[in-house]
């Protein structure tokens, strides 16, 4: 696919909602088309355009698959999916030039499951006192340069280099036409670290047969030691708790002044992380105001792709954007996000008691009004240990009516995460709440369950629970109050409905 640079877009949908587009196939039109983008939906906000063609779903080429096969792949992805897309003009140009944008042979089936597509690989090497631990060979009757004498356990071996790998690039520069001496000279000038693009014999033959130039954009990142990070945050009452800066002498948008205990801090954001993408949309070319606007459009939650300084330098050395690795990061099964944790696909069979219990693993949002005797509970904590829990809930009191129970662990007070706040700080927030209080709590089994999975506990873990189902002293009244405050949206059954139409001319699917 030389000369054609697809976009990598990662989408996440909320429970009961869609990704915000139709996938269509149309009569006499090639490819799987993006159509009918929902204004303000995940797809539109991430940068998808009407007429874009879907080339890959979660790293699997789909250009030659049937419409129903692609739809099933997207649906089976659950709440998150990663696409490789190409704009309409580039797609048509590539097709006219005879470029094969998808080859089903690249995803053969073995033992009932698809193998990973053949990809070149990026290998990052940091020289040790004994060197990199490999040599380069060339052959008179064979084009190209190859890795040889890879020392077992050495730098190259640990970085993923294998004997007979074909050398394609050094630090983002193509060396396929270089001589042995020229390549050795480039490596010596590179200093103490190098990024290599390599391909084994099968991968090189695969791309050669397709008449495609191998580029770092299509490489696997599984051997790289430093990874981008996906940061998922829910806005607190004081915002996310960080500043976004664009420095004059340094390209990019950087995170600064991260407040201790803030949503950003809890999500793992670090000082001087560089922002790569907002909800799957790359922001490198955006102005500061455009990035801020994109985050504001996301409402009270956002998903960021960031890199720290070391990771950023490594990817820049290879001349590749971290965006290309979003799909592979999803396939590597990291700890699930708070949305993915609620939407893991389950087999179509009768639930066991244990499965039913798993479905009930959710925190509680409890709202209460202070009465003449107060809220009717004590907030306890252990000296020198972060964390707060509920004790001495008064039967029939405001806390009891709202659903609080002894030993519930407190996560948020009025939208502020207090897991790492001191006891005095948590008490001050409660006292400052006035005559009403809202607390996000979880019993110990629920709390331990999500912490063990690396999932940040937020209100989004309530899933499709509406405010009418939240524990309150007066459920009916709370439902009315919240409905007036929220923008009018279609009812939940309408949002869940899937629309499918087909004819001789087209077929489309709401996703």
C-alpha positions in Angstrom: 0.0 0.0 0.0 2.9 2.2 -0.7 1.9 5.9 -0.9 -1.4 5.3 0.8 -1.5 6.1 4.5 -4.6 4.9 6.3 -6.0 6.4 9.4 -6.1 4.4 12.6 -9.3 5.2 14.6 -10.3 3.7 17.9 -13.9 4.0 18.9 -15.6 3.4 22.2 -19.4 3.4 22.7 -21.4 3.8 25.8 -23.7 1.0 27.0 -26.9 1.1 25.0 -25.5 3.4 22.3 -24.0 2.9 18.9 -20.6 3.9 17.3 -22.6 6.6 15.4 -22.3 5.5 11.7 -23.7 3.2 9.1 -21.5 0.6 7.3 -22.7 0.3 3.8 -22.0 -1.6 0.5 -23.4 0.1 -2.5 -24.1 -1.2 -6.0 -21.2 -0.6 -8.5 -19.2 1.0 -5.6 -16.2 -0.8 -4.2 -15.4 -1.2 -0.5 -17.1 -1.0 2.9 -18.3 2.6 3.1 -18.8 4.9 6.1 -22.2 6.6 5.8 -24.7 8.6 7.8 -22.4 9.8 10.5 -24.3 10.8 13.7 -23.4 14.4 14.6 -21.5 14.3 17.8 -21.2 10.5 17.9 -18.0 8.6 18.5 -17.3 8.1 14.8 -17.8 11.7 13.8 -15.8 13.0 16.7 -12.9 10.7 16.0 -12.5 12.1 12.5 -14.3 9.5 10.3 -15.7 11.1 7.1 -18.6 10.2 4.9 -17.3 7.9 2.1 -14.3 6.6 4.0 -13.5 3.0 3.3 -12.8 0.5 6.1 -9.7 -1.5 5.4 -9.1 -3.3 8.7 -11.1 -4.1 11.8 -9.0 -4.8 14.9 -6.0 -5.4 12.6 -7.7 -7.9 10.3 -8.0 -6.9 6.6 -11.6 -6.7 5.5 -11.6 -5.1 2.0 -12.5 -8.5 0.4 -14.8 -9.8 3.1 -18.6 -9.7 2.7 -20.7 -7.0 4.3 -22.2 -9.4 6.9 -18.7 -10.7 7.9 -17.5 -7.2 8.6 -20.6 -6.3 10.5 -20.2 -9.4 12.7 -16.5 -8.5 13.4 -17.5 -5.1 14.6 -20.4 -6.3 16.7 -18.2 -9.0 18.3 -15.7 -6.4 19.3 -18.0 -5.2 22.1 -17.7 -1.6 23.3 -14.4 -0.8 21.7 -13.1 -1.4 18.1 -10.2 -0.1 16.1 -10.4 0.6 12.3 -7.9 1.3 9.6 -9.7 3.6 7.1 -8.8 5.3 3.9 -10.4 8.4 2.4 -12.6 7.9 -0.7 -10.2 9.7 -3.1 -7.2 7.7 -2.0 -9.2 4.4 -2.0 -10.4 4.9 -5.6 -6.9 5.9 -6.7 -5.4 2.8 -5.1 -8.0 0.6 -6.7 -7.4 2.2 -10.2 -3.7 1.5 -9.8 -4.4 -2.2 -9.0 -3.2 -2.0 -5.4 -4.5 -4.9 -3.3 -5.8 -3.2 -0.2 -6.7 -6.5 1.5 -5.6 -10.0 1.0 -7.5 -12.8 2.8 -4.4 -15.0 2.6 -2.8 -12.7 5.1 -5.2 -14.0 7.8 -5.2 -17.8 7.3 -7.3 -19.9 9.7 -5.5 -22.4 11.9 -7.3 -24.6 14.4 -10.5 -22.6 14.0 -9.0 -19.1 14.7 -7.4 -16.5 12.6 -3.7 -16.1 12.6 -2.2 -12.7 12.9 -1.5 -11.0 9.5 2.0 -11.1 8.2 3.8 -7.9 9.3 7.3 -6.5 9.3 8.6 -5.7 12.8 10.2 -2.8 14.6 13.1 -3.6 16.9 14.6 -1.1 19.2 18.2 -1.8 20.3 20.2 -0.1 23.0 23.9 -0.9 22.7 25.6 -2.7 25.6 29.3 -2.8 26.4 29.7 -5.7 24.1 27.7 -4.1 21.2 24.4 -4.9 19.7 25.0 -8.7 19.4 24.5 -9.3 15.7 26.2 -9.0 12.3 25.0 -8.1 8.8 25.6 -10.3 5.8 25.0 -9.7 2.1 25.1 -12.3 -0.8 26.4 -11.8 -4.3 23.4 -13.6 -5.9 20.8 -12.2 -3.6 19.4 -8.7 -3.2 19.2 -7.2 0.2 21.0 -7.3 3.6 20.3 -9.8 6.3 20.8 -10.2 10.0 23.2 -13.0 11.1 25.2 -14.2 14.1 22.5 -13.1 16.5 23.9 -13.8 19.9 21.4 -15.8 22.1 20.4 -13.6 25.0 22.2 -10.6 23.5 20.7 -7.1 22.8 19.5 -7.9 19.4 18.0 -11.3 20.4 16.1 -9.7 23.3 14.8 -7.0 21.0 13.2 -9.5 18.6 15.9 -9.7 15.9 16.3 -13.2 14.3 18.9 -14.7 12.0 18.1 -14.1 8.3 15.7 -11.2 9.0 15.9 -8.8 6.1 17.0 -5.3 7.0 14.7 -2.6 5.5 15.2 0.6 7.6 17.5 2.1 10.1 16.0 4.9 12.2 13.3 5.5 9.7 15.6 5.6 6.7 15.2 3.0 4.0 18.5 1.1 3.3 17.3 -1.6 0.8 19.4 0.0 -1.9 22.5 0.6 0.3 25.7 -1.4 0.3 27.0 -3.4 3.2 29.6 -0.7 4.0 27.1 2.1 3.8 24.8 0.3 6.3 27.6 -0.4 8.7 28.6 3.3 8.6 25.0 4.4 9.3 24.8 2.1 12.3 28.1 3.5 13.7 26.8 7.1 13.3 23.5 6.2 15.0 25.1 6.3 18.5 24.0 4.1 21.4 20.5 3.2 20.2 18.9 2.2 16.8 15.4 1.4 15.5 15.4 -1.3 12.9 12.6 -2.3 10.5 12.9 -6.0 9.6 11.0 -8.6 7.8 11.4 -12.4 7.8 11.4 -14.3 4.6 7.7 -15.2 4.6 6.6 -11.6 5.2 9.0 -10.2 2.6 7.7 -12.7 0.0 4.1 -11.9 0.9 4.5 -8.2 0.3 6.6 -8.8 -2.9 3.8 -10.9 -4.3 1.3 -8.1 -3.7 3.7 -5.6 -5.2 3.6 -3.5 -2.1 6.5 -1.7 -0.5 7.0 -2.6 3.2 6.7 0.4 5.4 7.0 1.0 9.2 3.4 2.1 9.2 2.4 -1.6 8.8 4.8 -3.0 11.3 4.1 -4.9 14.6 5.2 -3.1 17.8 5.1 -6.3 19.9 8.9 -6.3 20.4 9.2 -2.6 21.4 10.0 -2.2 25.1 8.1 1.1 25.6 4.3 1.3 24.9 1.9 4.2 24.5 -0.8 4.4 27.2 -4.5 4.7 27.0 -5.8 7.1 29.7 -9.5 7.0 30.5 -10.9 9.7 32.7 -14.2 10.9 34.1 -14.4 14.6 34.8 -14.6 15.6 38.5 -16.3 18.6 39.9 -13.1 20.6 39.4 -12.4 19.2 35.9 -9.8 16.5 35.0 -7.1 18.0 37.1 -4.3 18.9 34.7 -3.1 21.6 32.3 -2.5 21.1 28.6 0.4 23.1 27.2 1.8 23.6 23.7 5.5 24.6 24.0 7.1 27.0 21.5 10.3 25.1 21.1 8.8 21.6 21.1 6.2 20.1 18.9 3.2 18.6 20.5 0.7 19.0 23.4 2.0 18.2 26.9 0.4 17.4 30.3 1.5 19.6 33.2 0.5 20.4 36.8 -1.4 17.2 37.4 -3.3 17.6 40.7 -2.7 14.9 43.3 -5.8 12.7 43.6 -7.5 14.2 40.5 -9.1 12.1 37.8 -6.0 12.6 35.7 -3.7 11.4 38.5 -5.9 8.4 39.3 -6.0 7.4 35.6 -2.1 7.4 35.5 -1.4 10.6 33.6 2.2 11.8 34.2 3.9 15.1 34.0 5.1 16.0 30.4 3.2 13.1 28.8 2.7 14.0 25.2 -0.9 13.8 24.0 -1.2 11.8 20.8 -4.9 11.3 20.3 -8.3 12.2 21.8 -10.8 9.3 21.5 -8.8 7.8 18.6 -8.3 11.1 16.7 -4.7 12.2 16.2 -4.1 15.7 17.4 -0.5 16.3 16.3 -1.5 18.9 13.7 -4.2 20.5 15.9 -3.8 23.9 17.6 -4.1 24.1 21.4 -7.6 25.5 21.1 -8.7 22.7 18.8 -7.5 20.1 21.2 -9.2 21.7 24.1 -12.4 21.9 22.1 -12.2 18.2 21.2 -11.9 17.3 24.9 -14.9 19.6 25.8 -17.0 17.9 23.1 -16.5 14.6 24.8 -18.6 15.7 27.8 -17.7 14.3 31.2 -15.4 11.5 30.0 -12.6 11.1 27.5 -10.1 8.6 26.3 -6.5 9.8 25.6 -3.5 8.2 23.9 -0.3 9.5 25.5 3.4 8.7 25.5 6.0 9.6 28.0 9.4 11.2 26.9 11.3 7.9 26.6 8.5 6.2 24.6 8.0 9.3 22.4 11.8 9.4 21.5 11.8 5.8 20.6 8.8 6.0 18.2 10.2 9.2 16.7 13.5 7.4 16.1 11.6 4.9 13.9 9.7 7.7 12.2 6.3 6.1 13.2 3.3 7.7 15.0 2.1 5.8 18.1 -1.4 5.9 16.4 -0.4 2.9 14.3 -0.2 0.7 17.4 -3.7 1.3 18.7 -5.1 -1.8 17.1 -2.2 -4.0 18.2 -2.6 -2.7 21.8 -6.2 -3.8 21.8 -5.3 -7.2 20.6 -2.6 -7.6 23.3 -5.4 -7.8 25.9 -4.4 -5.1 28.4 -6.5 -4.7 31.6 -10.0 -3.8 30.4 -11.2 -0.2 30.6 -14.2 0.6 32.8 -16.5 0.3 29.7 -14.9 -2.9 28.3 -15.1 -4.5 31.8 -18.9 -4.2 31.5 -19.2 -5.3 27.9 -17.0 -8.4 27.6 -18.8 -10.8 25.3 -20.4 -13.8 27.0 -21.4 -17.1 25.4 -25.1 -17.6 24.6 -26.0 -20.0 27.4 -27.9 -19.9 30.6 -26.1 -18.0 33.3 -24.6 -19.9 36.2 -25.0 -18.5 39.7 -21.4 -17.3 39.5 -22.1 -15.5 36.2 -25.1 -13.8 37.7 -23.0 -12.6 40.6 -20.4 -11.2 38.1 -23.2 -9.2 36.4 -24.1 -7.6 39.8 -20.6 -6.4 40.4 -21.2 -2.7 40.2 -20.7 0.2 42.6 -23.6 2.2 44.0 -24.4 5.9 43.6 -26.2 7.0 46.7 -27.8 10.4 47.1 -29.2 11.6 50.4 -30.7 14.6 52.0 -29.6 15.6 55.5 -32.3 15.4 58.1 -32.4 16.7 61.7 -30.0 14.0 62.9 -27.6 14.4 60.0 -26.9 11.9 57.3 -26.8 8.9 59.7 -23.4 7.3 59.2 -19.8 7.5 60.3 -16.8 7.8 57.9 -13.9 5.7 59.0 -10.3 5.3 57.9 -7.2 3.6 59.1 -4.4 5.9 60.2 -1.6 6.1 57.6 -3.6 4.2 55.0 -5.5 5.6 52.1 -9.2 4.7 51.8 -12.4 5.4 53.6 -15.3 3.2 54.6 -18.8 3.5 56.0 -19.7 2.5 59.6 -22.6 2.8 62.0 -25.3 3.4 59.4 -28.4 4.4 61.3 -31.4 2.3 60.4 -34.1 4.4 58.8 -31.7 7.3 58.5 -30.8 9.2 55.3 -27.8 7.1 54.5 -29.7 3.8 55.1 -32.6 5.0 52.9 -30.1 5.9 50.2 -28.6 2.4 50.2 -25.3 2.9 52.2 -24.2 -0.1 54.2 -21.6 -0.8 56.8 -18.1 -1.4 55.3 -19.0 0.1 51.9 -15.8 1.7 50.5 -16.1 5.3 49.5 -14.8 6.1 46.0 -16.3 9.6 45.3 -18.0 12.3 47.3 -20.0 14.8 45.1 -18.0 13.7 42.0 -14.6 14.1 43.7 -12.5 10.9 44.0 -11.4 10.5 47.6 -9.6 7.2 47.5 -6.2 8.8 48.1 -7.4 11.8 50.0 -6.7 12.1 53.8 -9.5 11.5 56.2 -9.7 15.2 57.0 -10.0 16.1 53.3 -12.8 13.6 52.8 -14.7 14.9 55.9 -14.2 18.5 54.7 -15.8 17.7 51.3 -18.8 16.0 53.0 -19.2 19.0 55.3 -19.0 21.4 52.4 -21.8 19.6 50.6 -24.5 21.5 52.4 -27.8 19.7 52.9 -27.5 17.1 50.2 -24.8 14.5 49.5 -24.0 12.2 46.6 -21.5 9.3 47.2 -20.2 6.6 44.8 -19.4 3.6 47.0 -18.7 -0.1 46.5 -18.8 -3.0 48.8 -15.4 -4.7 49.4 -16.0 -7.6 47.0 -16.9 -5.2 44.2 -14.0 -2.9 45.0 -11.5 -5.7 45.1 -12.9 -7.2 41.9 -12.3 -4.0 39.8 -9.0 -3.2 41.4 -7.6 -6.7 40.6 -8.5 -6.1 37.0 -6.8 -2.7 37.0 -10.2 -0.9 36.3 -10.7 2.6 37.7 -14.0 2.8 39.5 -16.2 5.6 38.1 -19.9 6.3 37.6 -19.6 4.8 34.1 -19.4 1.4 35.8 -23.1 1.8 36.6 -23.6 0.8 33.0 -27.1 1.4 31.8 -28.3 2.2 35.3 -30.4 5.4 35.1 -30.6 8.0 37.8 -34.1 6.6 38.5 -32.4 3.3 39.6 -29.7 5.0 41.7 -30.1 4.6 45.5 -31.9 7.7 46.7 -34.1 8.7 49.5 -36.9 9.5 47.0 -36.3 7.6 43.7 -39.3 9.0 41.8 -38.4 12.6 42.6 -34.7 12.1 41.7 -35.6 10.7 38.3 -37.7 13.8 37.5 -34.9 16.1 38.6 -32.2 14.4 36.5 -34.3 14.2 33.4 -34.9 17.9 33.4 -31.2 18.6 33.7 -30.1 16.3 30.9 -30.4 17.0 27.2 -33.3 15.2 25.5 -32.2 11.9 23.9 -34.1 9.0 22.3 -35.4 6.4 24.8 -33.1 3.5 25.6 -34.9 0.9 23.5 -34.6 3.1 20.5 -30.9 3.6 21.1 -30.4 -0.2 21.3 -32.3 -1.0 18.2 -30.2 -2.1 15.2 -31.5 -1.0 11.8 -30.6 -3.1 8.8 -31.7 -2.5 5.2 -30.7 -4.2 2.0 -31.7 -4.1 -1.7 -30.1 -4.8 -5.0 -28.3 -1.5 -4.9 -27.0 -1.3 -1.3 -26.8 -2.9 2.1 -26.1 -1.0 5.3 -25.9 -1.6 9.0 -26.2 0.8 11.9 -23.2 0.5 14.2 
